[in-house]
Amino acid sequence: VPDSGASAGETAGSDQTTLDTGDWVEVHSLEQIHQTLDEAKRCRGLEFMPEMATYCGQRWRVKKRVRAIFDERAWRMLKIRNAFILEGCECTGRGMYDKEGCDRCCYFFWRREWLKKL
């Protein structure tokens, strides 16, 4: 469940001001993000995927706040808080599942703890 439990270092370096569509943010460094992750590489249930590391330290515009996601494994909608989609930050699918990768081009979901408002 994306919002269950707290992770180590959850508040370390996090800026908890509100983010809105159109705001500019900087993705924290990989080291800062790792401080928010548990043993399963999740922050409050949301996974930090390996390809997301390529966006660390860069500036992006908030596309929208995420309020619900579809969990394909459980086949149900889940409510989520403090997560965002950033314009232009999409998964390429490289290295996923098999040699050919994934062709879906999904947006990454970014926890508020991983972003600094500019």
Secondary structure, 3 states (H helix, E strand, C coil): CCCCCCCCCCCCCCCCCCCCCCCEEEECCHHHHHCCCCCCCEECCEECCHHHHHHCCCEEEEEEEEEEEEECCCCEEEEEEEEEEECCCECCCCCCCCCCCCCCCCECCEEHHHEEEC
